[in-house]
């Protein structure tokens, strides 16, 4: 009985490329987001604070229901 499944050697190159591509996409989105937020910092910090407060309030309501 085989418990641990391993990746076939031919397939591992494709998986590594897919992982690298995903990391590159995350880095690109992060850079674009940083640029946008830094260009409109005063406006965005207010909006981010408002969103944060909404999430905190929602989490507190969920804890209250338990």
N, C-alpha and C positions, 0 to 999 in steps of 0.2 A: 504494500500500500504506500503510495507516494503522497506525502503531506505537503512538502514544499514545492511550489511550482517555480521554475526558472524560465528566463527568457532565452529563446534560441539565439545563438551568436549572430546569425544573419539579420535578425530583427533588432538587435541592440543598437546598431548604428542609426536606424530610423528613429528609434525611441529617443536617443540622445539628441538628434537633430530637432525632434519635436519639442523636447524639453528646452533646448536652447532658444528655439523660436518663441515659445511662450514667455520665457524670461525676457527676451528682447522686446516683446510686445508690452509686458508689464512695465519695463523701464521706459519705453516710449510714452505710454499713457501717464506714468508718474511725472516725466519731464514736462509734458504738455500741461498737466494739471498744475504743477508747480509754477510754470510760466504764467498761466491764467490767474492763479490766486495772487501771485506777486504783483501783477500788473494792476489789479483792483483790490489791493490788500484791505483797505479800510472797509469797503463794501462787503467783501467776502468774509472778513473776520466777524462781522455782525451777523451775517447769514449763517455761518458755521456755528456761532454761539447759540443762535436761535434753534438750529437743528439739534445741537447737543442738548439743550434744555428740554426740548420735546422728547428726545429719546430717554433722558433721565426720568422725566415725568412718567412716561409710558412704562419703563422698567419698575418704577416705584408702585405703579398701579398693579402690575402683574404680581409683585411680591405681596401686596396687600390682599390679593385674592386668594393666596395660598392658605 
